[in-house]
Amino acid sequence: MSKIDVIILSLAIEERGFNTTKKCIDSYIETADKLIGNIFVIETNKNFNKDYNQPKVKVIIPPFEFNYNQFYNIGLSMCTSDYVIGPNNDLIIQENCIQNIVKEFENNSVISSISPIDRDWHRHTKLYFPNDNKLYYGYETSLHLFGCIFAVRRKVFETIGYLDERFFFFYQDNDYSMCLERNNIIHGVLTSARVKHKIGGTSEHGSARTEYTPHNMNTQGDLLGQKWNNEEPFKSGGFKKFKEYTL
């Protein structure tokens, strides 16, 4: 019985980019096929015409410039399962990762958002998290909230609305974390759920505004501060309601 839908954000311009996304897709299917309902690949390359040869994969090519949160929202609007996971394409899902996340959701009514861990990530070493197969509650980005992949009860978005599309690349994980924390929606990192994230494994053909420059990062960082300190309704913890997404 399917329990979870997958969102993958992809930029498959050359063979390397295509293979990165395909390996990610295959790792989901190989480790958790029975639990997965659909895999929505939101593709940035407007000329993409390849086939991943997986019946659960649906490729969507939006008519927009890449925007991390907008593309996630497009995938989210098509999800129907109780849980949603994603969205990076440069991930390899490890054995029992999805099973343990779904099990935690179904046995722990308190938790609504979960990140798996990557032992190769410097903040997910045993210095921070032992091999104890436990859930550690918290909202700190890059520690509790692993921005490249998170799983969430789909009904959470009925409270927080769609992700803020002003965050097109940087600080989108910080903003998501703040959405959860301000609404007392519990997030945690699960040490029994493992992935491998190939940092820099995505295509090198991204737009100029997604380059890691001081200007790009500061602009989005300033927006984050402005939003959560000065803007209503976010300042007071209010959010727009979840509704049908239209392109």
ChimeraX attribute file (.defattr): number of C-alpha atoms within 10 A of each C-alpha:
attribute: neighborCount
match mode: 1-to-1
recipient: residues
	/A:1	8
	/A:2	14
	/A:3	17
	/A:4	26
	/A:5	25
	/A:6	24
	/A:7	28
	/A:8	26
	/A:9	25
	/A:10	26
	/A:11	25
	/A:12	25
	/A:13	18
	/A:14	13
	/A:15	9
	/A:16	15
	/A:17	19
	/A:18	20
	/A:19	16
	/A:20	21
	/A:21	27
	/A:22	20
	/A:23	17
	/A:24	19
	/A:25	26
	/A:26	17
	/A:27	18
	/A:28	22
	/A:29	17
	/A:30	12
	/A:31	17
	/A:32	19
	/A:33	16
	/A:34	13
	/A:35	18
	/A:36	22
	/A:37	21
	/A:38	22
	/A:39	25
	/A:40	25
	/A:41	24
	/A:42	25
	/A:43	22
	/A:44	22
	/A:45	18
	/A:46	15
	/A:47	10
	/A:48	16
	/A:49	8
	/A:50	9
	/A:51	11
	/A:52	16
	/A:53	9
	/A:54	12
	/A:55	8
	/A:56	17
	/A:57	18
	/A:58	16
	/A:59	19
	/A:60	17
	/A:61	17
	/A:62	16
	/A:63	11
	/A:64	11
	/A:65	14
	/A:66	22
	/A:67	17
	/A:68	22
	/A:69	23
	/A:70	22
	/A:71	27
	/A:72	22
	/A:73	21
	/A:74	20
	/A:75	26
	/A:76	22
	/A:77	14
	/A:78	14
	/A:79	20
	/A:80	14
	/A:81	18
	/A:82	16
	/A:83	24
	/A:84	26
	/A:85	24
	/A:86	23
	/A:87	25
	/A:88	22
	/A:89	30
	/A:90	27
	/A:91	26
	/A:92	21
	/A:93	25
	/A:94	18
	/A:95	17
	/A:96	14
	/A:97	20
	/A:98	26
	/A:99	16
	/A:100	18
	/A:101	27
	/A:102	21
	/A:103	10
	/A:104	19
	/A:105	19
	/A:106	11
	/A:107	9
	/A:108	10
	/A:109	9
	/A:110	12
	/A:111	18
	/A:112	20
	/A:113	25
	/A:114	29
	/A:115	29
	/A:116	29
	/A:117	28
	/A:118	22
	/A:119	16
	/A:120	12
	/A:121	15
	/A:122	12
	/A:123	16
	/A:124	20
	/A:125	14
	/A:126	11
	/A:127	8
	/A:128	9
	/A:129	19
	/A:130	11
	/A:131	9
	/A:132	10
	/A:133	12
	/A:134	15
	/A:135	21
	/A:136	16
	/A:137	16
	/A:138	16
	/A:139	21
	/A:140	15
	/A:141	16
	/A:142	17
	/A:143	20
	/A:144	23
	/A:145	25
	/A:146	22
	/A:147	19
	/A:148	17
	/A:149	22
	/A:150	22
	/A:151	23
	/A:152	22
	/A:153	18
	/A:154	19
	/A:155	15
	/A:156	17
	/A:157	19
	/A:158	13
	/A:159	16
	/A:160	22
	/A:161	16
	/A:162	24
	/A:163	20
	/A:164	16
	/A:165	15
	/A:166	15
	/A:167	21
	/A:168	18
	/A:169	20
	/A:170	22
	/A:171	19
	/A:172	21
	/A:173	23
	/A:174	18
	/A:175	21
	/A:176	19
	/A:177	22
	/A:178	20
	/A:179	23
	/A:180	20
	/A:181	15
	/A:182	15
	/A:183	15
	/A:184	10
	/A:185	17
	/A:186	17
	/A:187	26
	/A:188	23
	/A:189	25
	/A:190	23
	/A:191	23
	/A:192	20
	/A:193	23
	/A:194	21
	/A:195	20
	/A:196	17
	/A:197	21
	/A:198	15
	/A:199	10
	/A:200	8
	/A:201	15
	/A:202	22
	/A:203	19
	/A:204	13
	/A:205	13
	/A:206	14
	/A:207	9
	/A:208	9
	/A:209	14
	/A:210	16
	/A:211	14
	/A:212	11
	/A:213	10
	/A:214	8
	/A:215	11
	/A:216	15
	/A:217	17
	/A:218	13
	/A:219	12
	/A:220	18
	/A:221	18
	/A:222	11
	/A:223	16
	/A:224	20
	/A:225	12
	/A:226	12
	/A:227	15
	/A:228	18
	/A:229	12
	/A:230	12
	/A:231	11
	/A:232	12
	/A:233	12
	/A:234	17
	/A:235	14
	/A:236	13
	/A:237	16
	/A:238	14
	/A:239	18
	/A:240	13
	/A:241	12
	/A:242	15
	/A:243	11
	/A:244	8
	/A:245	12
	/A:246	7
	/A:247	7
